[in-house]
Amino acid sequence: QLQLVQSGGGLVQPGGSLRLSCAASGTFFNIYTMGWYRQAPGKQRELVARITSGGSTNYPDSVKGRLTISKDNAKRTLYLQMNSLKPEDTAVYYCNSDRPYPTLPWGQGTQVTVSS
């Protein structure tokens, strides 16, 4: 059964850091391009980081230099290192494929709140 379980969110002050994890079941993980998405209240879900099966990464300008996506194929786990966090990074964060759109069942997400 395909399943994505996100964790690692929390409350952090502006300028702080968090590391999110996404544990995946299924053999797709090693061959799909995967991404981290976020959805802020009242806004559409957006892609904030992607990584190909070969390890190439892409980011939108809004997070470039602050967010880093990585993966461990042996553990079937996707990571998102988030540094220099800003209040506008507050959102629920999800992982999914990017083919070039999400194709897997959405998990529960993990809440990230950046506030002083």
Kinemage of the C-alpha trace (Angstrom):
@kinemage 1
@onewidth
@group {chain A} dominant
@subgroup {mainchain}
@vectorlist {calphas} color= white
{ca gln a 1} P 0.000 0.000 0.000
{ca leu a 2} L 1.356 3.393 -0.972
{ca gln a 3} L 1.775 5.614 2.042
{ca leu a 4} L 3.583 8.846 2.865
{ca val a 5} L 4.097 9.868 6.496
{ca gln a 6} L 5.450 13.320 7.212
{ca ser a 7} L 7.010 14.416 10.509
{ca gly a 8} L 9.328 16.983 12.037
{ca gly a 9} L 7.223 20.112 12.005
{ca gly a 10} L 6.756 22.439 14.929
{ca leu a 11} L 6.899 25.986 16.216
{ca val a 12} L 10.118 27.866 15.547
{ca gln a 13} L 11.210 31.483 15.827
{ca pro a 14} L 12.105 33.515 12.739
{ca gly a 15} L 15.630 32.651 11.672
{ca gly a 16} L 15.383 29.180 13.155
{ca ser a 17} L 15.689 25.763 11.554
{ca leu a 18} L 13.687 22.573 11.214
{ca arg a 19} L 14.237 19.262 9.486
{ca leu a 20} L 11.218 17.527 8.022
{ca ser a 21} L 11.069 13.837 7.159
{ca cys a 22} L 8.810 11.851 4.863
{ca ala a 23} L 8.775 8.085 5.235
{ca ala a 24} L 7.517 6.316 2.122
{ca ser a 25} L 6.245 2.828 1.581
{ca gly a 26} L 6.330 1.210 -1.829
{ca thr a 27} L 9.016 0.651 -4.424
{ca phe a 28} L 8.217 3.863 -6.293
{ca phe a 29} L 10.400 5.962 -4.022
{ca asn a 30} L 13.709 5.203 -5.709
{ca ile a 31} L 12.507 5.921 -9.236
{ca tyr a 32} L 10.065 8.817 -8.896
{ca thr a 33} L 10.928 12.481 -8.805
{ca met a 34} L 9.763 13.519 -5.336
{ca gly a 35} L 8.852 16.882 -3.947
{ca trp a 36} L 7.956 18.812 -0.850
{ca tyr a 37} L 4.816 20.902 -1.067
{ca arg a 38} L 3.264 23.369 1.344
{ca gln a 39} L -0.129 24.906 1.841
{ca ala a 40} L -0.646 28.049 3.861
{ca pro a 41} L -4.092 29.073 5.135
{ca gly a 42} L -6.181 30.468 2.311
{ca lys a 43} L -3.560 29.669 -0.324
{ca gln a 44} L -3.072 26.963 -2.908
{ca arg a 45} L -0.658 24.137 -2.333
{ca glu a 46} L 2.731 24.902 -3.887
{ca leu a 47} L 5.860 22.927 -4.677
{ca val a 48} L 8.861 24.197 -2.708
{ca ala a 49} L 11.518 21.593 -3.494
{ca arg a 50} L 11.995 18.647 -5.826
{ca ile a 51} L 14.596 15.942 -6.251
{ca thr a 52} L 14.952 13.567 -9.171
{ca ser a 53} L 15.827 9.894 -8.955
{ca gly a 54} L 19.371 10.891 -9.842
{ca gly a 55} L 19.594 13.456 -7.072
{ca ser a 56} L 19.188 16.708 -9.025
{ca thr a 57} L 17.329 19.360 -7.068
{ca asn a 58} L 15.235 22.418 -7.908
{ca tyr a 59} L 13.705 25.183 -5.806
{ca pro a 60} L 11.578 28.252 -6.457
{ca asp a 61} L 13.270 31.590 -5.825
{ca ser a 62} L 11.205 32.122 -2.662
{ca val a 63} L 13.062 29.347 -0.804
{ca lys a 64} L 16.302 28.978 -2.739
{ca gly a 65} L 19.299 29.028 -0.423
{ca arg a 66} L 17.205 28.349 2.665
{ca leu a 67} L 15.578 24.962 2.000
{ca thr a 68} L 17.461 21.826 1.028
{ca ile a 69} L 15.833 18.606 -0.141
{ca ser a 70} L 17.580 15.266 0.156
{ca lys a 71} L 16.709 11.591 0.295
{ca asp a 72} L 17.934 8.270 1.596
{ca asn a 73} L 16.897 5.570 -0.853
{ca ala a 74} L 17.804 2.727 1.495
{ca lys a 75} L 15.470 4.148 4.143
{ca arg a 76} L 12.906 5.347 1.597
{ca thr a 77} L 12.909 8.677 3.372
{ca leu a 78} L 12.757 12.184 1.986
{ca tyr a 79} L 14.084 15.127 3.981
{ca leu a 80} L 13.678 18.891 3.924
{ca gln a 81} L 16.225 20.940 5.833
{ca met a 82} L 14.757 24.359 6.483
{ca asn a 83} L 17.054 27.193 7.608
{ca ser a 84} L 16.581 30.939 8.099
{ca leu a 85} L 12.860 30.406 8.440
{ca lys a 86} L 10.482 33.289 7.906
{ca pro a 87} L 6.896 33.825 9.051
{ca glu a 88} L 5.782 33.364 5.440
{ca asp a 89} L 7.100 29.800 5.577
{ca thr a 90} L 4.253 28.953 7.950
{ca ala a 91} L 2.205 26.197 6.329
{ca val a 92} L 1.373 22.511 6.376
{ca tyr a 93} L 4.139 20.666 4.568
{ca tyr a 94} L 3.562 17.535 2.513
{ca cys a 95} L 5.664 15.225 0.396
{ca asn a 96} L 4.502 13.647 -2.836
{ca ser a 97} L 5.758 12.777 -6.264
{ca asp a 98} L 6.348 15.410 -8.931
{ca arg a 99} L 5.683 13.775 -12.292
{ca pro a 100} L 5.313 16.742 -12.997
{ca tyr a 101} L 2.371 16.808 -10.618
{ca pro a 102} L 1.514 14.864 -7.458
{ca thr a 103} L 0.381 11.307 -8.181
{ca leu a 104} L 0.381 9.624 -4.783
{ca pro a 105} L -2.174 9.648 -1.963
{ca trp a 106} L -1.585 12.693 0.233
{ca gly a 107} L -0.402 12.084 3.777
{ca gln a 108} L -1.470 14.061 6.808
{ca gly a 109} L 1.251 16.658 6.408
{ca thr a 110} L 3.260 18.308 9.156
{ca gln a 111} L 2.581 21.792 10.482
{ca val a 112} L 5.386 24.353 10.448
{ca thr a 113} L 4.741 27.586 12.313
{ca val a 114} L 7.297 30.397 12.259
{ca ser a 115} L 6.501 32.978 14.877
{ca ser a 116} L 8.103 34.917 17.675
